[in-house]
Amino acid sequence: MASSHTNEEEHHQKVKEYMEKYGIKMNNSLVNKQTGIDLIQFMETYPIISGMMSKNQIYGILYYLKQVIDTGVIGDVVELGCNIGTTSIFVKKFLDMYAPDRSYHVYDCWEGLPPKVEQDESTTSYQFRQGSCKTSKDVFIDVFNHFKLDLPVIHSGWFKEIPDNQYPEKICLAIYDGDFYTSITDSFDKTFHKVQSGGMILIDDIGGVNNSLDTHPLPGAERACLDFLKDKKETYDYLAYADKDLNFGIPCGGARIVKL
Ligand SMILES: C[S@@+](CC[C@H](N)C(=O)[O-])C[C@H]1O[C@@H](n2cnc3c(N)ncnc32)[C@H](O)[C@@H]1O
């Protein structure tokens, strides 16, 4: 193993020198895989632009994104429920630098949450409702322009109504952040079978406060996971996100599924 690793490094070095000598634009994916990328430092690239996601949660997403890429899982990246792009700007910048060969597809209806169903009922004082989290595609685009990023592939509509061929055939990492039971169920229906073996699905709003569904403000997300995975080999844990010190091991509000 050691010698093949060295050979690979030598090969990358030769390619890099060749490209520099002949003025060929460097493939960042290749170069950065060799030199590595400091994710903790990378997290300082942008501010956290909304309360939808915190730094430790976005760090978790990038950590697993890097892991699936490094382990050679093929496929593109999808985010179902992108809102104004709090997570998306980090994912896009990371892919631009580290794996520009991977496409990034984001999905949103721009109408906020769909109608609540029974599985979304909770006893918390703050209640999410139909239309909560509403934003617009223009705001999402403005955010990307502001940070001078190329846009990802944007798909507008309700997840279940977006045609299957607008979801990539092969997915290495899927981020589900649609909050309500039907939104997470639709995310599974549209993409679970496209996530490649060894790839991952990270789902927001799962676990955290005592891991009790009744006292979670968005219990529908976990109920959707439990129902969808009932007849599948896969299971989930609560380790999608890092804690405030950017370590993993404590449930911090997100589920992680590794595709078998
Ligand atoms: C919590 S926000 C997503 C936050 C985002 N991931 C971030 O990092 O800031 C949820 C988004 O999902 C969208 N959404 C929820 N359910 C949906 C569905 N069934 N189809 C399409 N969009 C949906 C909403 O419009 C909203 O913008």
The ligand as a Gaussian input file, in Angstrom:
#p B3LYP/6-31G(d) Opt

LIG

0 1
 C      -35.040000      24.663000       6.406000
 S      -35.088000      25.284000       4.812000
 C      -33.587000      24.657000       4.101000
 C      -32.359000      25.312000       4.645000
 C      -31.132000      25.141000       3.808000
 N      -30.745000      23.760000       3.634000
 C      -29.966000      25.937000       4.364000
 O      -28.858000      25.422000       4.472000
 O      -30.168000      27.106000       4.679000
 C      -36.288000      24.270000       4.036000
 C      -36.510000      24.585000       2.577000
 O      -37.111000      23.459000       1.955000
 C      -38.089000      23.872000       1.045000
 N      -39.055000      22.763000       0.970000
 C      -39.624000      22.118000       2.015000
 N      -40.376000      21.107000       1.605000
 C      -40.297000      21.101000       0.241000
 C      -40.843000      20.248000      -0.763000
 N      -41.646000      19.227000      -0.457000
 N      -40.540000      20.516000      -2.045000
 C      -39.741000      21.570000      -2.364000
 N      -39.176000      22.391000      -1.442000
 C      -39.450000      22.156000      -0.153000
 C      -38.657000      25.168000       1.624000
 O      -39.165000      26.006000       0.626000
 C      -37.445000      25.766000       2.345000
 O      -36.787000      26.715000       1.549000

